[in-house]
Amino acid sequence: MAAKTEKLLQVKNLKKYFNVSRKDVLKAVDGVTFDVYKGETLGLVGESGCGKSTTGRTIIRLYDPTEGEVIFDGQDVGGKLNRNEKKNLSKRMQMIFQDPYASLNPRMMVKDIIAEGIDIHHLAKSPKERIERVYEMLETVGLNREHANRYPHEFSGGQRQRIGIARALAVDPDFIIADEPISALDVSIQAQVVNLMQELQEKQGLTYLFIAHDLSMVKHISDRVGVMYLGNMAELASSDDVYGHPLHPYTQSLLSAIPVADPKIERTRERIILEGDVPSPIDPPSGCRFRTRCPFAMDICAKVRPKWHEAEKNHWVACHLHDEEIKTENV
Ligand code: SF4
């Protein structure tokens, strides 16, 4: 597959803090930098509480960033936006949510759920055009026009997620943030939804930020994968590099936890078991946030936050082990 190189989204040093009490601040996202290229799927992975969903929600402006830049198709959308700018952004950027049970209004018919964006953006000139667009969307996601007059409770989890996808597609967006879109679905249905998203991407040239808590979930859909830990990006590279040649000890440990189908390899391969739990983002460790669980932690890891840098071509990592300057000083 040819590498996609045209940047659709640039996220620079993005921070999102929440005041949780008078003196405590939860640093959910604390200085994250990455690009998303046109037409690609960037998988964003990490344990729950690592900040991946907050990153997605801050990019799409469900939250206002505390600091940093979000540049979408050359335009800064991270600062104050007026109503028109917000509306424009919501046409070009859409979100698919994790829970297809909670994200659809149970009192609305499917046709009105799907047409919400069409109405907001005045994309249909007549009721006939509106319903035709709804039918088209239902058919695009593998449902049919008879489903338009039903309510969400009449559908299975997989079908509801298809409705969520149809709702997102109805405004003809360029970029979709899919926040754990398959985690709540049965394993047998997960592949169907992933396949549908891939087909739609090919047909409509969509770009995805695909958020998941598990590396195995994004393996088949992602061109590149970013791994987050405790509000920071730990590693970002092509899927082949992340799965075949991971640099960060955290990525290595996540990969070593995925079972391998071949029993011979499964018996002999080395597992990296992490000690302890993820520390609180209210009082994160100094220096490298992973140091309390890292099997390779050095003295410097407690003192200096590792630099987010391109250790190999198109392979970004935040770890002193791969920083040439630090390595030479510590030999
Ligand atoms: Fe481990 Fe240090 Fe690298 Fe952090 S910077 S991942 S603690 S070796």
Boltz pocket constraint, residues with backbone or C-beta under 6 A from the ligand:
constraints:
  - pocket:
      binder: B
      contacts: [[A, 248], [A, 249], [A, 250], [A, 288], [A, 289], [A, 290], [A, 291], [A, 292], [A, 294], [A, 295], [A, 296], [A, 297], [A, 298], [A, 301], [A, 306], [A, 318], [A, 319], [A, 320], [A, 321]]
      max_distance: 6.0
